[in-house]
């Protein structure tokens, strides 16, 4: 989008035959001064100045990352970060050669907000670069990538403006844990309101829930799970957790699934790396280089524990930062409140449900009083400190006041 390119594009042109496009160009004569490609090898185009261009291919990414991970100054400057060193080097190359140049169309190098580490097609890769091939880097900039104007969620009057990313200031990336491999790494934009100066991250739930669905889906995290924590859990994992947690409440199992995905991906990469050397590197006398270790190299940031996932799931269920501005908790309450009865219902106390409650004694959750209608639908469910009638009398009274709750019989084993 340089001045020269704009003048060249909109200048009058003679048709050469074929369909005419905007600006007088035709299908046969349409040319552009800056070209970009997104092939399987993830070739990218970076212009240096306005008249000299350089195509950065997967080989260039490989050589640059390999050089940086062996640079003592780069290692020393990033020793405190929890991002794998090779992924941090790849992010720096993307920032320096794709995002920072003013004459580069950034959107053509990303699929939505995501850019994957490209593999080499015909040669042996260094172990550090091989360990990050296929991993995803996200650039969460709604203004630059999607062209959106976001209203401030705090004052509802101003608009959010870009300030800086977490990578530009602290050289860190934000992890998003998924269930099908290693985490994704995101560069998060810090945004400030033009009026009230309220500061918010571009991946915060209050920002995501205001976006249109076509843009919101580019960030692979459900809005209710985009909590103010040091990591997020991707939609591929939370979709599974939404099935497991209500019934089993097993946070440890969910945490183990995330750990297992990372470990499984590492084992597959080790096998792939040495098998490539067996096929293509048979002439090497010294043998292949040692692969990166799992802990401290391939993985520096670990998924949350079982208790952490349970706390995050509980917070997500009560989070009203959703596209419909209604939390799962309130939606479930309203669904239960609309259950009626026309013939018979049963009421009982159950103790097994309280096993899923963290610190249930402190909550006073001795049992749960529930009421089900003739269709098996739950009409009421409340925690009680004892099985005495006085402790569920208020819920029972509220149940009888529903206009569509008119039973002719009740069953109870008390």
MARMILUM-954142 format. One record per atom (N, C-alpha, C, CB): residue in one letter; z, x, y. Coordinates in steps of 0.001 Angstrom, whole numbers, plus 500000, padded with zeros to 6 digits. Atoms other than C-alpha are relative to their C-alpha. Glycine has a CB too. Layout:
! residues N
AZXY...
This chain:
! residues 414
X500000500832498791X500000500000500000X500000500868501262X501224499058500004X500118499171498815X499181502815502382X499051499339501000X499507501416499627X500884500537498975X497353502103505643X498540500223499626X500304500641501357X501375499693500384X494210503835504341X499530499082498867X499881501472499574X500370500858501124X494275501812501129X499743498571500458X501094500018498934X500178501366499506X494665498533503034X498678499859500749X501169499604500914X501261500057499259X491760499316505372X498807500068499060X499926501135501018X501100499869500955X489588500348502437X499809498716499202X500254501175499050X500093501198500836X490395497215500469X499408498828500772X501377499622499457X500440501151499224X489771494729503277X498710500249500785X501087499593500946X501258499722499310X486666496441504622X498864499209499364X499684501510499971X501146500737500568X483364494477504214X499242500860498988X499040499541501125X500726499290501052X481487495418501051X498789499183499580X500917500280498782X501198500666500488X478093494615499677X500183499640498536X498754500890500192X499891500428501383X478011492599496472X499008500732499115X499787498505499893X500869499315500943X476590494341493433X499668499074498844X500657501293499488X500186500934501110X476447491234491311X501309499776499299X498949500512499011X498729500297500657X479286489488489578X500871499174500926X500729501298499586X499105500881499263X482246487450490780X500606500726501191X501104499468499084X499480499404498779X483428488101494320X501496499729500106X499257499453501237X498555500106499844X487137488776494928X500349499961501474X500719501171499302X499525499999498616X489258488542498075X499708501345500645X501512499687500063X500321498776499295X488214491079500670X498545500373499860X500859501116499509X501412499707500127X484517490917499732X499652500873498826X499522500635501222X500300499139501127X484830493042496582X499544499168498821X501215500845499622X500499500664501195X483191492166493291X500590500647498777X498473500040499941X499469499463501250X484080492711489692X499386501345499685X499752499032498853X500646498736500307X481597495560489543X500380501096500965X498520499830499996X499758498983498982X482648497282492738X501459500155500386X499213499682501211X498597499951499614X486417496688492900X500608501342499628X500780498862499342X499364498702500232X488167500067493272X501302500033500759X499078501176500430X498724499813499328X491623501148494272X500260501487500137X501151499302499230X499732498587499755X492812504428495732X501135500524499134X500326500222501460X498902499590500853X495937504475493605X499961499188498730X501351499842500712X500071500693501275X495749503629489919X501251500263499207X498768500427499210X498853499848500877X498552503030487497X499659499399498657X501263499340500601X500214500501501349X498558502456483772X501330499889499305X499043500907499207X498797500171500814X501187501194481373X499542499890498563X500839498738500438X500508499956501361X499933502248477985X501140500134499023X499013501146499823X498959499826501010X501734502675474720X500747501301500210X499401499963498599X499347498729499703X502473506222475823X500759499964501315X498979501110500033X499291500180498736X503963504835479058X499538501002501049X501501500129499786X500511499113498964X501650506870481289X500259499367501351X498490500287499804X499727500487498663X502631506548484913X499280500859501023X501503499984500275X500693499292498933X501000507543488157X500935500196501168X498740499242500440X499176499684498849X502858509276490930X499145500768500991X501262500812499592X500788499326498979X501154510222494141X500872500969500789X499349498979500941X499329499014499166X502155513329496025X499282500028501341X500012501417499325X500675500156498731X501396512642499667X499096498794499948X499209501253500357X500923501121499939X498451510371500375X498660500318499376X499803499575501418X501318499655500491X495545512289498911X500030500720498661X499299500843501003X499901499282501268X496837514108495805X500851499171499062X500601501432500191X499250500800500978X497967512239492686X500181500786498715X499282498662499712X499694499339501266X499490513339489405X500419498940499005X501112501081500170X499660500938501049X499616511334486208X501130500579499162X498771499679499125X498860499551500785X503045511728484603X499976499257498679X501346499770500757X500107500578501323X502691511134480894X501308500163499244X498852500641499227X498817499828500835X505177511026478055X500313501475499782X499809499302498657X499769498557500139X504700514783477633X500745500559501204X498671500741499821X499319499526498800X505775515328481224X501455499549500019X499279499502501252X498617500462500106X508866513176480739X500770500849499001X500047498520499587X499352499208501046X509650515110477559X500373501378500512X499088500125498780X499746498644499525X509329518523479196X501055500012501098X498711500634500507X499038500038498896X511286517525482295X501410499709499501X499585498949501029X498675500325500546X514156515948480339X500555501185499217X499928498748499094X499549498861500800X514329518913477940X500474501138500893X498876500488499078X499601498943499076X514494521340480855X501323499681500683X498919500219501045X498791500374499263X517187519391482680X501246500038499130X499839498618500592X498802500043500850X519526518983479694X500484501395499635X499718499206498728X499581498619500245X519603522778479325X500330500732501291X498916500751499251X499665499401498712X520204523407483019X501513499969500184X499286499259501166X498543499913499909X523772524617483458X500537499254501231X500435501470500047X499551500702498803X524026523219487004X499984498494499798X499131500374501191X500084501444500253X522884519775485888X501094499566499032X498611499623499438X498947500327500971X525300519817482953X501357499973500676X500008501011498840X498709499921499319X528191520832485186X500193498824500954X500119501322500765X499882501084499025X527438518155487778X500167498635499353X498792499982500893X499940501297500673X527356515372485179X500975499988498832X498627499610499512X499118499902501160X530112516421482800X501020498872499946X500716501326500008X498990501062499992X532434513602483889X499415498613499774X500745500017501306X500613501310500176X529924510779483414X500013499608498532X498565499994500543X500001500492501370X529876508607480315X498606499629499532X500916498809499873X501382500248500389X526079508377480210X499498501190499180X499097499762501252X500592498876500734X524270510477477543X499175500876500926X499128499494498845X500613499060499075X522946513598479222X498493499805500099X500307501417499577X501452500165499979X519317513018478219X499599498728500751X499449499963498569X500318501239499299X519378509436479502X500231500157501494X500838498839499454X499746499744498584X520853510629482785X498853500808500605X501340500744500187X501133499211499518X518057513199483123X498759499126500152X499713501169499045X501152500896499902X515433510520482417X500110499104501231X499878499142498731X499799500853498826X516941508270485094X499722500772501284X501432499438500021X500242499203498795X516820511101487633X498506500226500211X500733501350499909X501446499808499878X513139511742486896X499339498719500486X499391500439498654X500564501280499566X512348508028487285X500288499768501479X500569498840499157X499656500187498593X514190507930490622X499156500914500888X501496500270500228X500694499023499155X512524511091491957X498494499772500047X500280501400499505X501468500048500078X508956510334490824X499419498590499941X499543500758498798X500508501369500045X508709506540490591X500605499141501098X500282499378498642X499336500883499055X511302504831492782X500040500555501419X501391499726499533X499812499429498664X511701507261495667X498713500122500806X500629501349499881X501234499897499197X508043507899496705X499629498664500631X498838500500499132X500278501222499266X507004505369499326X498644499394499644X500061500271501477X501348500501500261X503378505071498181X499780499659498534X498976501017500441X500097500359501410X504130504074494581X500341498528499832X500936500882499136X499714501395500330X503933500505493348X500959499980498814X498683499205499678X498969499883501029X507206500456491435X499841498935498927X501383499902500625X500071501108500946X506560497097489793X499008500257498872X499627498732500724X500982499738501039X503614498470487856X500518500963498940X498742500548500612X499433499067500960X505838500980486070X501127499367499180X500512501231500720X498904500679500672X508435498459484932X499509498690499410X501168499754500967X500218501323500573X508323495439482666X501145499112500483X499927500050498418X498911500729499361X510319493139484892X500906500978500713X500795499173498972X499071499008499467X513369495279485608X500148501197499083X501349499374500235X499734499065501085X513053497441482500X498888501020499836X500197499250498710X500919498930500361X511431500761481728X500545500696498763X499810501009501177X499582499379501253X511575502215478212X499612501474499988X499375499270498796X500304498575500136X511679505916477387X498796500141499081X501231500800499444X501225499950500811X508148506710476125X500079501064498914X498789500265500889X500017498994501071X507645508521472804X498780500908500108X500019499318498628X501166499141500158X505327511450472120X499217499537498786X500411501491499861X500840500541501063X502393510523469932X499591501044498966X498771499381500595X500618499033500897X501088513758468427X500784501292499833X498644500321500489X499281498736500082X503778516431468712X501468499757499684X499859500787501308X498587500066500343X507343517212467721X500835499981501272X500403501187499101X499154500146498818X509998516188470214X501256500844499865X500371498528500221X498692499352499972X513080518101471255X501064498979499605X500299500602501410X499003500975500495X516205516550469703X500642499184501117X501089500722499224X499362500737498907X517692515589473092X499106498856500470X500318500944501177X500910501053499565X514589513659474139X499785498972498897X498663500596500430X500200500919501128X514087512185470664X501137499004499892X499868500777498693X498829500874500151X517603510722470813X499969498804500946X501268500794500235X500028501109499042X516725508463473779X498676499245499982X500267500518501398X501296500682500035X513174507400472882X500204498518499678X499056500661498955X499881501440500197X512875503632473134X501164499359500718X500114499712498567X498890500583499259X516110503201475071X499509499485501348X501132501032500191X500472500721498829X515835500990478128X500826500351501238X500043498497499745X499404499759498691X516541501793481762X499649498831500904X499511501350500613X500204501150499131X516997498850484138X500251500387501452X500917498837499585X499837499812498558X516571498927487897X500216498617500608X498747500731500646X499629501357499596X518418495813489115X499950499908501522X501420499619499467X500244500146498569X516917495384492582X499174498731500187X499266501265500601X500686501286499906X516071491734493229X499061499936501199X501013498877500082X500857500017498817X514564492407496642X498739500823499756X500759500535501229X501142499124500193X512335495328495714X499150499653498797X500465501391499877X500735500255501243X511386494268492185X499464498575499924X500893500269498805X500410501410500105X511155490484492573X499648499368501333X501092499201499359X500310500557498691X510784489978496309X500805498774500355X498570499667500067X499163501177499771X513676487512496452X500913500204501204X500835499687498754X499006500015498924X515852486635499428X501204499222499487X499421499362501329X498819500578500638X519361485953498145X501018499626501066X500618500987498976X498965500456499076X521834483878500120X501350500568499587X500055498457500047X498681499432500292X525290485390500380X500867498967499285X500693500479501302X499155500973500703X527544483694497782X501366499830500643X500177500416498564X498678500063499383X530569484316499999X500022499068501208X500449501390500415X500007500824498795X529648482769503351X498918498930500003X499832500871501198X501079500978500139X526517480821502322X499107499915501239X500582498640499705X500814500016498789X524895481698505658X499090501219500110X500892499922501215X500790498786499913X523750485303505618X499193500254498735X500895501176500280X500787499581501162X521377487034503224X500479501376499570X498466500015500319X499570498719500548X522145489978500965X498935501054500240X500304499877498500X500880498869499734X520633493337501920X500381501165499101X500068500414501486X499754498845500857X520265496418499738X500702501108500771X498688500518499410X499307498857499409X522610499316500435X499680501279499223X501524499755500025X500249498829500838X522535501857497591X500273499620498558X500881501212500435X499757500238501425X522621502091493800X501176500849499528X498731500316499164X498923499202500582X525415503363491602X499514501381499579X500601499278498804X500534498707500404X523097506164490490X499795500914501207X498683499816499248X500263499168498829X522201507360493981X501276500594500571X499290499194501066X498751499508499422X525839507749494991X500797500846499016X500845498838500474X499099499345500952X527766508718491856X499309500539498756X501061499045499584X500759499554501170X524981509518489353X500571499387498716X500013501542499906X499523500700501181X526279506894486927X499064498829499722X501470499513500186X500778501152500419X524588504093485003X500940498986499368X498872500411499012X499165501109500471X525959500721483959X499558499617498589X499906498769500967X500408500303501377X526006500101480160X499972498502499707X500933500686499025X500119501371500500X524865496822478589X499899500099498490X498752499244500620X499954499855501450X525843496631474919X499268498851499324X501450500068499510X500798500977500728X523477494860472563X500278500161498517X498484500167500305X499688500021501422X523582494051468877X498886500586499155X500283498594499556X501137499470500762X520268495640467920X499721501463500294X498764499191500290X500210498583499778X520778499276468903X500932500561501054X498579500251500395X499157499387498962X522199501609471559X499997499171501269X499524501422500310X499927500816498779X523205500209474937X498824500251500936X501300500278500736X500917499820498886X520817499633477805X500788500600501165X499321498642500406X499352499366498853X521537501546481001X499356499478501276X499896501555499922X500507500671498804X521198499908484408X500417500738501261X500493498556500053X499708499560498639X520960501181487961X500265498744500829X498813500860500607X499558501215499327X522895498552489913X499961500202501509X501419499606499542X500081499941498540X522177497862493566X501239499365500620X498722499293500506X498893500552499225X525149497408495860X499408499307501221X501027501117500418X500595500811498942X524317494634498354X501090499528500964X499237498788499401X499066500471498981X525981493574501607X499387498835500765X500382501143500967X500459501165499248X525755490329503550X499668500400501435X501068498885499982X500422499676498639X523949490476506880X500936499421501057X498595499496500235X499108500639499027X526627488297508522X501467500342499751X499814498491499965X498570499787500261X530031488500506821X500306501374499420X500510498942499058X499852498644500529X529443492032505413X500680500028498630X500789500846500976X499448500046501350X530654490904502000X499151500869499081X500064498539499473X500706499093500902X529740493521499355X500067499468498570X500598501426500076X500072500499501368X528612492514495884X498913500768499264X499721498466499969X500999499317500823X526716494157493025X498889499037499604X500653500606498743X501159500833500310X523280492911492104X500086499367498618X498739500817500101X499859500591501328X524387492182488518X501265499162499863X499997501085498953X498808500847500036X527447490122489474X499609498569499655X500748500046501353X500281501370500439X527686486612488055X499696499093501183X501180499440499206X500217500853498837X527859485044491524X498618500183500605X501049500278501044X501364499769499541X524489486619492342X498999499485498975X499767501494500271X500947500399501041X522784485976488996X499820498485499945X500466500514498643X500106501450500146X523577482249488990X499219499350501130X501372499391499926X500794500545498900X521728481795492301X498517500309499861X500504500537501314X501388499584500156X518477483331491033X499206498963499225X499923501352499300X500832500859500852X515551481354489623X499958500542498576X498569499888500570X499939499618501417X515313481412485837X499022501114499674X499715498794499114X500992498978500314X512176483573485823X500483501384500382X498695499701500703X499445498706499607X514022486357487656X501293500288499256X500243500043501507X498718499806500669X517424485822486058X499833500488498576X500788498717500007X500212499595501390X515994486277482558X499622501473499863X498925499145499376X500352498584500058X514873489813483465X501230500869499790X499278500420501275X498758499280500266X518526490902483343X500609499408498738X500996499909501216X499686500576501314X519516490483479663X501476499709499778X499530500920498933X498595500377500117X523020489115480264X500144498582500510X500929500980500788X499728501349499522X524135485495480502X500910500049501213X500630499147498892X499239499967498751X525583484664483881X501505499872499764X499530498889500923X498566500183500237X528922483539482455X500643501263499429X500232498826499050X499485498749500559X529285486918480683X499835501174500955X499304500309498694X500166498916499019X528381488972483795X501293500145500790X498791499721500961X498675499911499400X532047489651484524X500153501301500780X501086499896498922X499728498809499185X533490492200486948X500735501034499158X500833499635501266X499454498974500874X534041494883484336X499112501229500064X500126499486498548X500785498769499971X532751498396483698X498863500001498991X500892501179499746X501134500140500915X530205497123481145X499731498518499794X500275500714498634X500367501363500347X528375493975480088X499557499957498551X498889499468500929X500482500221501356X527498492525476703X498720499183500098X501076499277499113X501310500619499888X523835491596476309X499921498652499322X498966500899499430X500162501358500519X522556488151475469X499748500001498504X498862499293500714X500221499939501446X521502489275471975X501317500015499244X499176501232499636X498685499965500639X525183489892471185X500805498747500292X500773501221500455X499188501169499652X526797487004473067X499489498732499328X500022499807501510X500507501156500743X524485484540471326X500667499902498635X498474500088499839X499299499974501291X526064485616468024X501477499728500185X499801501349499301X498568500189499773X529562485737469487X500339498543500288X500469500875501152X499756501415499708X529237482153470722X500104499176498722X498889499443500889X499882500700501282X528882481105467073X501248500418499243X498773500256499144X498875499491500773X531663483300465699X501349499699500647X499853501485499808X498698500060499346X534415483115468307X500670498624499941X499850500409501424X499288501283500038X535091479333468451X500608499675498644X499069498898500392X499520500337501339X535521479088464675X500976501032499462X498833499863499049X499205498942500617X536953482465463676X500899500735500991X499091500985499326X499204499274499019X538249483984466925X500152501463499675X501345499383500119X499872498643500518X537543487372465376X499362500980500968X499356500120498605X500515499022499055X537150489795468267X499728501340499354X500960500175501134X500214498719500675X537468492785465935X498652500030499290X501125500269498998X501302500055500656X534419491656463957X498876500161501014X499840498682499236X501034499891498967X532378491260467135X499910501423500528X500286499029501153X500009498610499549X533422494721468306X499374500905498949X501422500470500322X500556499180501076X532549496189464920X498481499852499929X500631499617498652X501451500198500012X529055494664465117X499315500868501054X499661498522500237X500579499155498956X528413496510468395X500051501473499610X500733499783501326X499892498610500456X529699499800466988X498996500283498881X501435500300499516X500904499811501139X527674499331463821X498554500114500460X500141498843499005X501371499926499491X524471498757465819X499689501390500536X499778498954501097X500216498656499457X524905502098467611X499944501034498875X501116500364501003X499981499037501102X525795503997464441X498755499890499131X501242499797499146X501199500191500816X522903502485462504X498768500586500688X499783498509499711X501127499448499256X520447503404465241X500027501525499985X500010499486501442X499899498536500032X521766506983465251X499545500556498659X501436500445500286X500407499527501331X521333507390461488X498491499902499818X500711499194498903X501452500148500106X517781506084461716X499270501081500790X499571498619500490X500630498964499187X516966508560464472X500114501368499339X500628500038501390X499838498715500688X518385511519462533X498996500123498853X501445500153499465X500953499990501116X516314510606459482X498569500150500511X500132498711499165X501350499925499453X513212510127461618X499707501396500547X499813498950501100X500211498679499386X513674513455463445X499702501065498952X501230500411500818X500201498963501009X513991515618460344X498785499722499119X501238500130499137X501196500288500791X511234513790458483X498736500416500742X499936498512499652X501150499530499227X508829514552461343X499835501507499852X500157499627501484X500078498555500189X509686518241461021X499521500345498591X501363500645500265X500460499737501368X509102518043457288X498487499883499901X500665499033499013X501451500228500067X505579516745457865X499232500938500923X499677498552500358X500778499270499005X504474518525461046X500534501394500292X499952499219501267X499412498716499641X506810521478461301X500201500930498823X501301499781500673X499833499173501195X506347523105457901X499726501465500286X499085499515498894X500342498611499700X504949526268459553X501096500713500771X498713500059500782X498936499372499231X508125526874461561X500902500814499077X500820498938500760X499163499125500823X510121529792460195X501475499708500207X499712501465500316X498589500194499700X513370528970461941X500501498611499644X500248500260501449X499592501354500329X513388525312460974X500259499174501248X501235500024499130X499791500885498845X514125522335463226X501311500296500709X499975498541499561X498765499860499236X516708522450465976X501020498973499527X499732499840501512X498943500917500419X520043520832465249X499969498750500852X501378500672500087X500041501261499270X520115517172466192X501292499817500793X499784498814499031X498822500243499165X522509515919468865X501077499298499182X499630499155501247X498888500623500706X525941514887467640X500205498573500485X501285500816500188X499794501416499679X526988511254467597X500982499832501149X500503499240498770X498948500207499007X530232511387469570X499937501102501053X501396499969499327X500027499062498893X530103512997472968X498616500395500452X500739501205499634X501369499634499632X526320513419473014X499090498771499933X499466501121499072X500810501210500134X524401510448471607X500744498798500559X499626499756498531X499153501083499492X527307508135472489X501109500609500840X500593499142498834X498897499602499126X529596508720475449X500814498793500462X499465500761501211X499328501242499606X530445505137476343X500080499099498776X499245499284501182X499777500780501212X531919502938473636X500185498524500328X501217500527499243X499840501448499773X531854499134473280X501466499624500120X499349499196498861X498605500446499865X534993497147474091X500638499734498642X500075498738500861X499258500268501231X537685496668471460X500021498501499713X501439500550500102X499907501412500363X538400493407469681X500765499177501019X500652499861498658X499226500712498979X541082492398472196X499211499883501300X501336500716500256X500805500050498786X538744493292475039X498905498950499929X499391501347500267X501053501006500159X535993491097473636X500586498596500045X499241500214498681X499361501320499957X538384488181473136X500360499623501437X501265499980499111X499663500273498599X539630488483476723X498737499695500804X500753501198500622X501258500228499278X536045488721477993X499404498648499633X498992501122499696X500538501297500418X535012485694475935X500779498851500628X500027499878498474X499189501039499364X537934483640477267X499664499880501490X501500500304499816X500356500032498575X537057484640480825X498616499391500205X500043501417500598X501348500559499885X533392483775480228X500016498491499811X499062500646498978X499932501444500235X534329480332478911X500537499245501218X500877499709498785X499448500636498803X536206479611482147X499239500377501258X501453500371500159X500778499545498845X533578481160484405X499013498913500417X499251501320499676X500892501049499498X531814478570486554X498752500564500682X500749499110500972X501212499383499442X529166481067487737X498861499851498992X500240501513500348X501118500326500877X526432479394485721X498937499287500829X500462499116498791X501034500694499218X523112477878486838X500371498565500354X498702500000499238X499593501384499730X524723474408486651X501402499931500602X499948499173498715X498707499909499318X528033475602488224X501091499215499275X499871499497501428X498980500654500818X530112474214485369X500335500926498841X499516498598499484X499589499085501058X532128476381482982X499941499315498646X501409500529500264X499989500553501353X532037475944479221X501280499218499742X499848501117498963X498724500691500203X535711474969479292X499946498587500586X501157500800500640X500061501319499371X535145472113481752X498978499103499316X499663500135501482X501009500809500686X532018470997479917X500545499462498681X498726500824499750X499428500445501265X533879470836476600X501071498927500232X500597501193499235X498985501007499677X536740468929478217X499343498654500278X500841500444501214X500671501260499666X534327466337479584X499328499392498773X498963500223501108X500589500528501231X532578466042476233X501054499319499134X499317501123499212X498920500617500777X535914465338474544X500463498712500673X501189500979499839X499499501177499286X536923462885477257X499070498793499867X500195500331501467X500914501132500134X533836460749476652X499993499418498578X498591500429500388X499948500509501375X534614460289472924X500825498721499967X500598501063499032X499297501276500117X535606456716472179X500276499647498552X499197498891500656X499684500471501349X536642454660469176X499887498467499990X501443500469499554X500171501449500112X535786451162467949X500628499422498739X498538499656500030X499425500548501233X537392450892464499X501307500684499625X499008500132498856X498799499324500482X539849453533463253X500014501436500472X500087499941498471X499866498591499640X541197456886464327X501185500582499247X500177500179501540X498917499296500691X543490459513462802X500594501027500944X499493500681498693X499324499013499167X546094461685464525X500899500853499130X500813499320501125X499264499075500855X547805464763463149X500342501250500808X499175500367498726X499694498677499473X549367468133463945X499412501054499056X501545500193500169X500527498903500805X547608471286462784X500548501308500555X498436500002499995X499390498725499611X549118474777462821X499024501167499900X501214500279499135X500915498877500229X546179476909461694X499221500375501257X499028499660498881X500777499733498782X544383476568465014X500711501005500896X499747498698500774X499249499134499092X547166478369466853X499941501464499589X501440499551500069X500128498590500415X546515481542464812X498984500744500857X499593500089498523X501025499360499174X543548482206467111X500480500282501421X498765499131500049X499505499804498639X545740482274470228X500746501328500108X500921498833500416X499331498727499739X546780485637471626X501354499728500657X499120500920500902X498630500194499519X550565485763472208X500354498510500033X500172500623501405X499787501448500049X550933482174471052X501462499605500216X499526499459498670X498590500333499778X554728482328471135X500313499948501486X500914501021499305X499786500027498561X554698483184474807X499390498778500655X499438501239500625X500626501212499479X552368480249475404X500722498736499558X498557499938499565X499343501189500542X554597477920473433X499075499177499129X500529499145501120X500988500713500825X551692477024471121X500491499963498550X498587500686500091X499484500143501359X553570475879468029X499002499272499103X501333499253500015X500975500772500771X550907473404466897X499013499360500964X500701498916499121X500987500715499196X547913471422468095X499945498554499527X498594500673499904X500122501423500312X547965467630468233X498565499579500281X501016499139500831X501390500406499840X544498466232467672X499818498580499503X499057500955499253X500328501379500343X542952462819467348X498505499913499763X500450499010501118X501414500115500355X539625462069465600X499645498537499755X499674500854498748X500429501393500195X537622458825465555X499305499824498659X499064499560501135X500611500309501287X535726457168462705X498777500853499703X499622498552499953X501171499142500195X532745459509463234X500364501465499833X499056499851501161X499574498616500117X534825462668462952X499999500747501309X499136500707499040X499995499343498692X534571463401466673X501430500126500511X499130499217501013X498676499766499458X537621464899468356X500120499297501346X500282501514500139X499795500747498762X538905462557471045X501078500623500873X500362498564499687X498931499357499241X541959464587472088X500490501196499209X501167499010500297X499467498798500639X543349468076471371X500871500711501028X498847500941499471X499069499365499067X546450469493473082X500978500866499226X500757498941500841X498981499133500589X548820472354472324X501385499432500299X499874501453500539X498647500534499845X552452471310471808X501002501030499505X500167498659499233X498971499051500441X555677473349471495X500721499569498730X501008500197501093X499405500523501238X557004471068468709X499157498816499549X501510499580500208X500717501172500505X555819468145466622X500648498693500457X499938500042498477X499369501221499498X558024465687468508X498997499169500795X501223500342500873X500927500917499326X556264462639469896X500020500186501508X500342498557499657X499880499882498547X557527463334473401X499045501044500571X501429500350500379X500828498906499503X555382466463473631X498507499684499989X500252501232499183X501411500394499906X552052464692473035X499862498576500557X499323500095498613X500025501373499515X552986461330474570X499084499849501210X501407499543500352X500838500119498806X551212462055477858X498516499973499605X500281501172500981X501396499978500452X547938462920476080X499633498707499284X499755501197499073X500275501251500702X548234459853473878X499857498830500977X501112499707498989X500103501061498998X548793457633476891X498665500065500741X501159500097500999X501284499833499324X545774459067478663X498848499564499100X499809501457500434X501049500398500940X543721458474475513X499853498482499930X500298500556498611X500061501460500108X544618454796475349X499429499341501256X501385499447499723X500522500569498758X543505454288478952X498487500128500133X500659500662501174X501457499914499936X539895455161478184X499405498619499723X499456501053498983X500555501347500188X537804451968478536X499216499851498702X499105499649501162X500792500072501227X535704452853475456X500812500410498776X498767500884500121X499147499670501131X538708453685473224X500771498733499608X500976501185500347X499403501274500428X539508450389471435X500084499947498475X499176498795500538X499900499993501474X540615451079467829X500707498750499479X500749501257499520X499308501097500660X541743448419465385X501025500495498981X498997499093499321X499039499448500963X543720450770463115X500186501474500281X499528499779498537X499666498585499850X545404454185463135X500484500530498661X501079500215501106X499508499360501205X546005456623460301X500804501236500412X498823500378499037X499179498814499767X548763459235460298X500800500293498760X500932499812501216X499213499639501170X550599461163457615X501471500245500369X499406501245499334X498612499845499612X553865461248459597X500795498780499592X500119500237501500
